[in-house]
């Protein structure tokens, strides 16, 4: 049985989006209190969203980007958060933070007082790995997509009985599916650029790992850095994330067996699609990193990234990067053990990943 009053990150979801999600899904009895809370907040924020469209969005959503975006790719639990958090230390980088991820459509309210209020009511750490979480911390635009539209794979987190959300927004079975997603995503990128007023936008979203072709249609000159990690570690950490950070917020039952199958399926779909599309990226705009190597010497890898992508002002960013590196010295990663049967299944079903990045079995 799940806690009754946990609420997923949908409190500012647009009312039309929540209405459609509610219509498409059957909710068990224990999810109704959460659904009512979401509906109440969604309706309560409706006038503020209307004002946002009249003010912030009217001026912001058509402004051209100063530079092509930098996209951090990689499957969930592969090190994407660590990599983007380093990049976010660079003062020239505009990132989507917790405010933009969880309160999209209310950008006109952005200010120190609002951020402090929201920050006080936000856990300071992610439950899955104790990495920082808050209004100023880098977040994934998939959360913003879910509050603004139906075009988010994370709706399959909150409604795990409907994996169709993931399949439609990752695989794009039809051209209209692809176009709808691109339209909303481009607006999210514009929001980040307008709110941060930074020359270089840096975005991290594991779901984008399978959307390279769709992203290139929007941003042909974008830079892509992909970070990968040993499949054993990804599997173990992903299972842990689903248990402690997704299941408590789901609005439908999500059994251990379903979580296990979801991990195997999502990794296979996302990573095979990435391998099929990565060569679409011009060589000068693509970089791949192994998490294990990046963790050992992040500053050297960042220096190479700036050089490879011709990103300016690395020397100006270096003191900030060094300060962040010093702050992480006491951090301890989670440790997980896998039984032999699970290892054998990972080797069998994800053999393509072992081969692509030469990981030991």
C-alpha positions as CSV (number, residue, x, y, z in Angstrom):
1,X,0.0,0.0,0.0
2,X,1.2,3.5,-0.9
3,X,1.1,6.7,1.2
4,X,-2.2,8.4,0.6
5,X,-1.1,12.1,0.5
6,X,2.0,11.9,-1.6
7,X,1.5,14.1,-4.7
8,X,3.5,13.8,-7.9
9,X,5.2,16.8,-9.4
10,X,2.0,18.0,-11.2
11,X,0.8,20.7,-8.9
12,X,1.1,23.4,-11.6
13,X,-0.2,21.2,-14.4
14,X,-2.4,22.9,-16.9
15,X,-6.0,22.2,-16.2
16,X,-6.7,20.9,-19.7
17,X,-3.8,18.5,-19.4
18,X,-4.8,17.2,-16.0
19,X,-8.4,16.7,-17.3
20,X,-7.2,14.6,-20.2
21,X,-4.8,12.5,-17.9
22,X,-7.7,12.0,-15.5
23,X,-10.0,10.8,-18.4
24,X,-7.5,8.4,-19.8
25,X,-6.6,6.6,-16.6
26,X,-8.4,4.5,-14.0
27,X,-7.3,5.5,-10.5
28,X,-7.4,3.1,-7.5
29,X,-9.1,4.4,-4.3
30,X,-5.9,5.4,-2.6
31,X,-5.0,7.7,-5.4
32,X,-8.1,9.8,-5.3
33,X,-7.0,12.2,-2.5
34,X,-3.9,13.0,-4.5
35,X,-5.9,13.5,-7.6
36,X,-8.2,15.9,-5.8
37,X,-5.2,17.9,-4.5
38,X,-3.7,18.1,-8.0
39,X,-7.0,19.3,-9.4
40,X,-7.4,21.9,-6.7
41,X,-3.9,23.3,-7.3
42,X,-4.3,23.2,-11.0
43,X,-7.5,25.2,-10.9
44,X,-6.1,27.6,-8.4
45,X,-3.1,28.4,-10.5
46,X,-5.2,28.9,-13.7
47,X,-5.6,32.7,-13.3
48,X,-1.8,33.0,-12.7
49,X,-1.1,30.9,-15.8
50,X,-3.4,33.2,-17.8
51,X,-1.5,36.2,-16.6
52,X,1.7,34.5,-17.5
53,X,0.5,34.1,-21.1
54,X,-0.3,37.8,-21.3
55,X,3.0,38.9,-19.9
56,X,6.1,36.6,-19.9
57,X,5.1,34.3,-22.7
58,X,4.0,37.0,-25.1
59,X,7.5,38.6,-25.0
60,X,9.7,35.5,-24.4
61,X,8.6,32.6,-26.7
62,X,9.7,34.1,-30.0
63,X,13.1,35.4,-29.0
64,X,15.9,33.7,-31.0
65,X,18.6,31.8,-29.1
66,X,22.0,33.5,-28.9
67,X,23.9,30.1,-29.4
68,X,22.8,26.6,-30.2
69,X,21.9,24.6,-27.1
70,X,24.2,22.1,-25.4
71,X,22.4,18.9,-24.6
72,X,23.5,16.4,-21.9
73,X,22.3,12.9,-22.9
74,X,22.5,9.6,-21.1
75,X,20.1,7.0,-19.6
76,X,18.7,7.7,-16.2
77,X,21.3,7.0,-13.5
78,X,24.2,7.3,-15.9
79,X,25.8,10.4,-14.5
80,X,23.8,13.1,-16.3
81,X,23.1,15.0,-13.1
82,X,26.7,15.1,-12.1
83,X,27.8,16.3,-15.5
84,X,25.2,19.0,-15.8
85,X,25.8,20.2,-12.2
86,X,29.4,20.8,-13.1
87,X,28.4,22.7,-16.3
88,X,25.9,24.7,-14.3
89,X,28.8,26.2,-12.3
90,X,29.9,28.1,-15.4
91,X,28.3,31.6,-15.1
92,X,27.7,31.7,-18.9
93,X,25.5,28.6,-18.8
94,X,21.7,29.0,-18.6
95,X,20.1,25.9,-17.1
96,X,16.6,24.9,-16.3
97,X,16.3,24.8,-12.6
98,X,13.8,23.5,-10.1
99,X,11.6,26.6,-10.4
100,X,11.3,26.3,-14.2
101,X,10.9,22.5,-14.0
102,X,8.1,22.4,-11.4
103,X,6.4,25.8,-11.8
104,X,6.4,26.2,-15.6
105,X,3.8,28.6,-16.9
106,X,4.2,30.9,-13.9
107,X,7.5,32.5,-14.8
108,X,6.2,36.0,-14.2
109,X,6.3,35.1,-10.5
110,X,10.0,34.4,-10.6
111,X,11.7,36.2,-7.8
112,X,13.8,35.7,-4.7
113,X,10.8,35.7,-2.3
114,X,8.9,33.1,-4.3
115,X,11.9,30.9,-4.8
116,X,12.7,31.0,-1.0
117,X,9.1,30.1,-0.2
118,X,9.1,27.2,-2.7
119,X,12.6,26.1,-1.6
120,X,11.6,25.9,2.0
121,X,8.9,23.4,1.0
122,X,11.1,21.4,-1.3
123,X,13.4,18.5,0.0
124,X,17.0,19.6,-0.1
125,X,18.2,16.3,-1.5
126,X,17.0,13.7,-4.0
127,X,15.9,10.6,-2.1
128,X,17.5,8.3,-4.7
129,X,21.0,9.5,-4.4
130,X,21.3,12.5,-2.0
131,X,22.2,14.9,-4.8
132,X,21.0,18.4,-4.1
133,X,17.4,19.4,-5.1
134,X,15.8,22.8,-4.9
135,X,14.6,25.8,-6.8
136,X,18.2,26.8,-7.9
137,X,19.4,23.3,-8.7
138,X,19.5,21.9,-12.3
139,X,16.5,19.8,-13.2
140,X,15.1,17.9,-16.2
141,X,12.9,19.7,-18.7
142,X,10.8,16.5,-18.9
143,X,9.1,17.7,-15.6
144,X,8.2,21.0,-17.2
145,X,6.9,19.2,-20.3
146,X,4.6,17.2,-18.1
147,X,3.1,20.3,-16.4
148,X,2.7,22.1,-19.7
149,X,1.4,19.3,-21.9
150,X,0.7,15.6,-22.6
151,X,4.1,15.4,-24.4
152,X,6.1,13.9,-21.5
153,X,7.4,10.4,-21.0
154,X,7.2,11.0,-17.2
155,X,3.4,10.7,-17.4
156,X,4.2,6.9,-17.6
157,X,5.9,7.3,-14.2
158,X,2.9,8.9,-12.6
159,X,0.5,6.5,-14.5
160,X,2.6,3.4,-14.8
161,X,-0.3,1.3,-16.2
162,X,-0.1,3.5,-19.4
163,X,3.3,3.0,-20.9
164,X,1.8,4.6,-24.0
165,X,2.9,8.1,-22.8
166,X,6.6,6.9,-22.9
167,X,6.2,5.2,-26.3
168,X,4.4,8.1,-27.9
169,X,6.9,10.8,-26.7
170,X,10.0,8.7,-27.2
171,X,9.4,6.6,-30.3
172,X,7.1,9.1,-32.1
173,X,5.1,6.5,-33.9
174,X,3.5,9.1,-36.1
175,X,4.7,12.4,-37.6
176,X,2.0,14.4,-35.7
177,X,3.4,12.9,-32.4
178,X,6.8,14.1,-33.3
179,X,5.6,17.6,-34.3
180,X,3.5,18.1,-31.1
181,X,6.5,17.2,-29.0
182,X,8.8,19.5,-30.9
183,X,6.4,22.4,-30.6
184,X,6.2,22.1,-26.8
185,X,9.9,21.4,-26.3
186,X,10.9,24.5,-28.3
187,X,8.8,26.6,-26.0
188,X,10.5,25.1,-23.0
189,X,13.9,26.0,-24.4
190,X,12.7,29.5,-25.1
191,X,11.5,29.8,-21.5
192,X,14.9,28.8,-20.2
193,X,16.7,31.3,-22.4
194,X,14.3,34.1,-21.5
195,X,14.4,33.5,-17.8
196,X,18.1,33.0,-17.4
197,X,19.3,35.6,-19.9
198,X,22.5,33.5,-20.4
199,X,24.3,33.1,-23.8
200,X,24.6,29.3,-23.6
201,X,21.7,27.1,-22.8
202,X,22.6,23.7,-21.2
203,X,19.9,21.2,-20.8
204,X,19.9,17.7,-19.3
205,X,17.1,15.2,-19.9
206,X,17.7,11.4,-20.0
207,X,14.5,11.0,-22.2
208,X,16.2,13.1,-24.9
209,X,18.8,10.4,-25.3
210,X,16.3,8.7,-27.7
211,X,15.3,11.9,-29.4
212,X,18.5,12.9,-31.2
213,X,16.9,13.1,-34.7
214,X,13.9,15.2,-33.4
215,X,16.3,17.6,-31.6
216,X,18.5,18.0,-34.6
217,X,15.4,19.1,-36.7
218,X,14.9,21.9,-34.1
219,X,18.6,22.7,-33.5
220,X,20.9,21.5,-36.3
221,X,24.0,23.1,-34.8
222,X,23.4,21.9,-31.2
223,X,26.1,20.3,-29.2
224,X,25.5,16.8,-27.7
225,X,27.5,15.2,-24.9
226,X,26.5,11.7,-24.0
227,X,27.6,10.0,-20.7
228,X,27.3,6.3,-20.3
229,X,27.8,4.0,-17.3
230,X,28.2,0.3,-16.8
231,X,24.9,-1.5,-17.3
232,X,25.1,-3.3,-14.0
233,X,25.3,0.0,-12.1
234,X,22.5,1.6,-14.3
235,X,20.1,-1.3,-13.6
236,X,20.7,-1.3,-9.9
237,X,20.4,2.4,-9.5
238,X,17.4,2.7,-11.8
239,X,15.5,0.0,-9.7
240,X,16.3,2.0,-6.6
241,X,15.1,5.2,-8.1
242,X,11.8,3.7,-9.2
243,X,11.2,2.3,-5.6
244,X,12.1,5.5,-3.6
245,X,11.5,8.4,-6.0
246,X,8.8,7.3,-8.5
247,X,6.6,4.7,-6.8
248,X,5.7,7.0,-3.9
249,X,4.4,9.6,-6.3
250,X,2.6,7.3,-8.7
251,X,-1.2,7.4,-9.1
252,X,-1.5,3.8,-10.0
253,X,-0.1,0.5,-8.6
254,X,3.5,-0.1,-9.7
255,X,4.6,-3.5,-8.5
256,X,8.2,-4.7,-8.1
257,X,7.8,-7.0,-11.1
258,X,6.4,-4.2,-13.3
259,X,9.3,-1.9,-12.2
260,X,11.9,-4.6,-13.2
261,X,10.3,-5.0,-16.6
262,X,10.1,-1.3,-17.1
263,X,13.8,-0.9,-16.4
264,X,14.7,-3.5,-18.9
265,X,12.4,-2.1,-21.6
266,X,13.2,1.6,-21.2
267,X,16.9,1.0,-21.3
268,X,16.7,-1.1,-24.4
269,X,14.4,1.3,-26.2
270,X,16.3,4.5,-25.2
271,X,19.8,3.2,-25.7
272,X,19.2,1.4,-29.0
273,X,17.5,4.4,-30.4
274,X,20.5,6.6,-29.4
275,X,22.9,4.2,-31.0
276,X,20.8,4.2,-34.2
277,X,20.7,8.1,-34.3
278,X,24.0,9.3,-32.8
279,X,25.8,9.3,-36.2
280,X,23.3,12.0,-37.3
281,X,25.1,14.4,-35.1
282,X,28.1,16.1,-36.9
283,X,31.4,14.7,-35.4
284,X,32.4,18.2,-34.2
285,X,29.2,18.5,-32.2
286,X,29.2,15.1,-30.5
287,X,31.2,13.9,-27.5
288,X,30.9,10.7,-25.5
289,X,32.1,10.2,-21.9
290,X,32.3,7.2,-19.6
291,X,30.9,8.0,-16.2
292,X,33.7,6.0,-14.5
293,X,36.3,8.1,-16.3
294,X,34.6,11.4,-15.8
295,X,34.2,10.7,-12.1
296,X,38.0,10.2,-11.7
297,X,39.0,13.5,-13.4
298,X,36.0,15.7,-14.2
299,X,38.0,18.9,-14.8
300,X,40.2,17.4,-17.5
301,X,37.1,16.0,-19.3
302,X,35.3,19.4,-19.0
303,X,38.4,21.1,-20.4
304,X,38.4,18.7,-23.4
305,X,34.6,19.3,-23.8
306,X,35.1,23.1,-24.0
307,X,37.9,22.7,-26.5
308,X,36.1,20.2,-28.6
309,X,32.8,22.3,-28.8
310,X,34.7,25.6,-29.0
311,X,32.9,26.9,-25.9
312,X,34.4,30.1,-24.7
313,X,35.7,31.3,-21.3
314,X,36.8,28.0,-19.8
315,X,39.5,29.8,-17.7
316,X,36.7,32.0,-16.3
317,X,34.6,29.0,-15.4
318,X,37.5,27.0,-13.9
319,X,37.5,28.6,-10.4
320,X,33.8,27.8,-10.1
321,X,34.3,24.2,-11.3
322,X,37.1,23.7,-8.8
323,X,35.0,25.0,-6.0
324,X,32.2,22.6,-6.8
325,X,34.7,19.7,-7.0
326,X,36.0,20.5,-3.5
327,X,32.4,20.6,-2.2
328,X,31.8,17.0,-3.4
329,X,34.7,15.4,-1.6
330,X,32.6,14.0,1.2
331,X,29.8,12.7,-1.1
332,X,29.2,8.9,-0.9
333,X,27.5,7.0,-3.7
334,X,24.9,4.3,-3.1
335,X,26.2,0.8,-3.3
336,X,24.1,-2.0,-4.6
337,X,24.6,-5.8,-5.1
338,X,23.1,-7.8,-7.9
339,X,22.5,-11.5,-7.8
340,X,23.9,-13.8,-10.6
341,X,20.5,-14.3,-12.2
342,X,20.0,-10.6,-12.6
343,X,23.5,-10.1,-14.0
344,X,22.9,-12.9,-16.6
345,X,19.7,-11.3,-17.7
346,X,21.3,-7.8,-18.0
347,X,24.1,-9.3,-20.1
348,X,21.6,-11.1,-22.3
349,X,19.1,-8.2,-22.8
350,X,21.6,-5.3,-22.9
351,X,24.4,-7.1,-24.8
352,X,24.4,-4.3,-27.3
353,X,25.5,-1.8,-24.7
354,X,28.3,-4.0,-23.4
355,X,29.5,-4.2,-27.0
356,X,29.0,-0.5,-27.9
357,X,31.1,0.8,-25.0
358,X,33.3,-2.3,-24.3
359,X,32.1,-2.9,-20.7
360,X,33.3,-6.1,-19.0
361,X,30.8,-8.8,-18.4
